Structures are given as structure tokens and as C-alpha cells.
Amino acid sequence: MIIYFDQIFINNLCKCYLGDQICCALRGIPSLRANYTAILENCATAIIDGTISSQLCPSVPYDKLIYIQAQLGCAVGMLVTCGLYVILVLFACFGICFGHG
């Protein structure tokens, strides 16, 4: 599931499922260090004016791409590790069950 969502977010870095208000307030990692009250006021004004779409992703947050790629790499690594574990358990089971061990 994580691999699927990571692929969606890599293809569209502006994608946000948290609703217009939260997505507008959390535009990117640098926005968390900025004047947060002013950002919330701008978002509320944009929602009232109906111009929220221009506020949701004013610039593509490329700083988020590194974190998504790292998460995708960890998910793929976990999938490979789980696959190897299943194969190891099957070989161990067949070895014990059929007396080859």
C-alpha cells in the first residue's frame, strides 16, 4: 500500500488528501518554520474568496521528493526482505517435514 501511495505522490508532489484548509496551511516543509498565523489567515481568506486552488500548491515542493523516495526505498526493501523470509521458511519447513534436515 505504501508503495502505491508513494508512486502517486512522486508523480504529483502537490497531491494532498487532508482537505483544503490543512493542505493550504502545510504547503511544504519551509512553511512550518514561517509565520504560521499569517499562513492560516491567507488560507482562510482564499477559502472565502474561492481562490483556494492557487494557494494549495503555489510551487512544487521538491524538498518532499527526497523523503518520499526514501520511504519508497524502505518499503521496497521491506517487501524484498519479507519475500526472502517466506522462501527461507518454506525451505526450512520442507526440510523438516520431509526429513532432509
Steps between C-alpha positions, in 0.01 A plus 500: 500500500783739586666429166177589317453831684868592465473455124193727493679769701819477292297556183310793658691666784213743563251221580342541844217299656461700821243755382542850361565676830772269626657458155513874459657546843759226444627605159846363558764440762627864496146625575520334841787732593327815373239725660229238538225742608540702180486181293175393670347845440598488130346154467176607670476801270565281194227256607251784547595659166493165318863523387624212713630300202773759440605480867516122530822459304652834398832328422587134464644374832810324369639476855227242570623279214809383691290379793251321274782328311658390831165362618451321168848348527428376853167352390662315209777378730241374747310323221819326380595403857153354565518304174838353595364412844205313346733307271729414794205378709373286213842339451529439874150355517554266207836394643350417839173356366668263255795409724776660295633711786 
